[in-house]
Amino acid sequence: MTNLARTQSGTMIEGGIVKGGVEYFTYPPPCTLVKVMEYQWATNLIKNGSMRFGSLEFYRKMENAALGDPNDGKGMFRVKGDPYTIDSSNNIYAWCAALPVITPERIAVLAKHGKYDCLIRIHQPKILLHRVIIVLLANGGKLHLRLQCAEVSYNRGSEIDKATLNSQQFHFNVFQKDPRFAEDKEYRLFMTDVQPESEPRNHIDIQVGDCSDIMDIEDLPN
């Protein structure tokens, strides 16, 4: 994918707006990503490209202080002290990783709460994004064909002016979280289910093929 176009809301789309592509809320994408996982799922990701996109509704219900967020996917601001919330009427499914600047201490916390035992290092995230798009394009239109991704902003509840509120990008809310999660340094991919009256699911599983050329498994940092 080499076509690169800027949308009216300021995002960058690579691969074409009509036929589907990768939409970046922050561009360029990072050169490296890391993801804390269970070893069995990490090996499946590397060998088969198995990726599980979890619903934001599922994350909201997780009773886990480090991983669950009851307001996940809700953009929440204050304007002159009054609360405003931005949400989506569609079912949203996200796949989460972290920027390489995440600290070993935070990795240890996530591993403990998630019962994870290894780390995946993605050396070429851009290639992974393109492989996801190929699968979505072959899906027959059942899912939104534009994969969207960005670094998460940890400014939920911030005071802003009305002009800033009105200028929020479409689906910016998916990339906003509470400041208490700031140590996660999260980078998030998501797709939207636009099927009429579709039933929400806990997750959507896809396989993008062998990823051993762009990923490695590492031990958790000491």
C-alpha positions in Angstrom: 0.0 0.0 0.0 1.6 3.3 -1.1 -1.4 5.6 -1.6 -1.5 8.1 1.3 -4.3 10.6 1.8 -5.3 13.0 4.5 -9.0 13.0 5.6 -10.9 16.1 6.5 -10.7 15.1 10.2 -6.9 15.0 10.0 -6.3 11.2 9.9 -4.1 9.6 7.3 -5.3 6.7 5.1 -3.0 4.4 3.3 -4.3 2.1 0.6 -7.4 4.1 -0.6 -10.5 5.4 1.1 -13.0 3.6 -1.2 -11.5 0.1 -1.4 -10.3 0.0 2.2 -7.0 0.7 3.8 -5.3 1.5 7.0 -6.4 4.7 8.7 -3.8 6.2 11.1 -5.0 8.6 13.8 -1.3 9.1 14.6 1.2 8.8 11.7 3.6 7.3 11.0 3.1 4.0 12.8 5.7 2.9 15.4 8.7 1.0 14.2 8.3 -1.6 17.0 5.5 -2.9 19.2 5.4 -5.3 22.1 2.6 -7.4 23.5 2.5 -9.3 26.8 0.8 -12.7 26.2 0.4 -16.3 27.3 3.0 -18.5 25.5 0.5 -20.8 23.8 -1.2 -17.8 22.2 2.0 -16.1 21.4 3.3 -19.1 19.4 -0.1 -19.3 17.6 0.3 -15.6 16.6 3.8 -16.1 15.2 3.0 -19.4 13.4 -0.5 -18.6 12.1 -1.0 -14.9 12.6 -3.9 -15.6 15.0 -5.2 -12.3 16.3 -8.2 -11.9 18.7 -9.9 -8.5 18.5 -11.9 -8.1 21.7 -15.1 -6.1 22.0 -14.9 -2.9 24.0 -18.0 -4.0 25.8 -16.1 -7.1 26.9 -13.2 -4.9 28.2 -15.7 -2.7 30.1 -17.0 -5.8 32.0 -13.5 -7.2 32.9 -13.1 -7.2 36.7 -9.4 -6.6 36.5 -7.9 -3.5 38.0 -5.0 -3.4 35.5 -6.7 -4.6 32.3 -10.4 -3.8 32.7 -11.8 -0.3 32.0 -15.5 0.4 32.7 -15.4 3.3 30.3 -13.4 1.8 27.5 -14.3 3.3 24.1 -16.1 6.3 25.7 -14.6 9.7 24.9 -15.2 11.8 28.0 -14.4 15.5 28.4 -15.5 18.5 30.4 -16.4 21.9 28.8 -16.7 24.7 31.4 -17.1 22.0 34.0 -20.0 20.2 32.2 -19.4 16.5 31.2 -19.6 15.4 27.6 -19.4 11.8 26.4 -18.6 10.6 22.8 -19.6 7.0 22.1 -20.3 4.7 19.1 -23.5 3.0 18.1 -21.5 0.2 16.4 -19.8 -2.8 17.8 -16.1 -2.1 18.1 -13.4 -4.7 18.3 -9.8 -3.9 19.4 -6.4 -5.5 19.4 -4.0 -3.9 21.8 -0.2 -3.8 22.0 2.2 -1.4 23.6 4.9 1.0 22.4 8.5 -0.2 23.2 8.9 2.6 25.8 6.7 0.7 28.2 8.7 0.0 31.4 9.7 -3.4 32.6 7.8 -2.6 35.9 4.6 -2.0 34.0 5.1 -5.1 31.9 5.4 -7.1 35.2 2.1 -5.7 36.5 0.2 -6.5 33.3 1.8 -10.0 33.2 0.7 -10.6 36.8 -2.9 -9.5 36.4 -3.3 -11.2 33.0 -1.4 -14.4 33.9 0.9 -13.8 31.0 4.3 -15.5 30.7 6.1 -14.1 27.7 6.5 -11.0 25.4 6.0 -10.7 21.7 8.1 -8.1 19.9 6.7 -7.0 16.6 9.6 -5.6 14.5 7.5 -4.3 11.6 4.0 -3.3 12.7 3.3 -1.7 9.3 3.6 -5.1 7.6 1.3 -6.6 10.2 -1.4 -3.9 9.6 -1.2 -4.6 5.9 -1.8 -8.3 6.4 -4.8 -7.6 8.6 -6.2 -5.4 5.8 -5.8 -8.3 3.2 -7.9 -10.5 5.5 -10.6 -7.9 6.0 -10.8 -7.2 2.2 -11.3 -11.0 1.6 -14.0 -11.1 4.3 -16.7 -10.2 1.8 -17.7 -6.9 3.4 -19.0 -8.3 6.7 -16.7 -6.0 8.6 -15.6 -2.4 8.2 -12.8 -2.6 5.6 -10.8 0.2 7.0 -8.5 -0.8 9.8 -8.0 2.1 12.2 -5.1 2.5 14.6 -3.3 5.0 16.9 -1.5 5.6 20.1 -3.9 5.9 23.0 -4.4 9.3 24.6 -4.7 9.3 28.3 -6.8 12.5 28.7 -10.2 11.1 29.7 -12.1 13.7 31.7 -9.8 16.6 30.6 -11.2 20.2 30.4 -11.3 21.4 26.8 -13.1 24.2 24.9 -16.2 23.6 22.8 -14.3 24.1 19.5 -11.9 21.3 20.5 -14.8 19.0 21.4 -16.5 19.6 18.1 -13.2 18.9 16.2 -12.7 15.4 17.6 -12.0 12.8 15.0 -14.6 10.2 14.2 -14.0 7.3 16.6 -11.4 9.2 18.5 -13.2 7.9 21.6 -11.7 4.4 21.0 -8.2 5.8 21.6 -9.0 7.7 24.8 -8.4 6.3 28.2 -8.1 7.4 31.8 -4.8 8.9 33.0 -4.4 6.0 35.5 -3.6 3.7 32.5 -0.9 6.0 31.1 1.9 3.6 32.0 0.4 1.1 29.5 1.8 3.1 26.5 -0.9 1.4 24.5 -1.1 1.2 20.7 -4.5 0.1 19.5 -5.9 -1.4 16.3 -9.7 -1.6 15.9 -12.4 -2.5 13.4 -16.1 -1.8 13.3 -18.9 -4.2 12.7 -21.4 -2.3 10.4 -23.8 -5.2 9.7 -27.4 -4.0 10.3 -28.7 -5.2 13.7 -25.7 -7.4 14.2 -25.4 -9.1 17.6 -22.4 -8.1 19.7 -19.7 -10.7 20.3 -17.0 -10.9 22.9 -14.4 -11.1 20.2 -13.6 -11.6 16.5 -10.7 -14.0 15.5 -8.8 -13.6 12.3 -5.6 -15.3 10.9 -3.2 -13.3 8.8 -0.7 -16.1 8.2 2.9 -16.9 9.2 4.4 -13.9 11.0 7.7 -15.4 12.0 9.4 -12.9 9.7 8.3 -9.9 11.7 7.9 -11.2 15.3 9.9 -12.8 18.0 9.0 -14.3 21.4 11.0 -13.0 24.4 11.1 -13.8 28.1 9.4 -11.3 30.4 11.9 -8.7 31.7 13.3 -9.5 35.1 
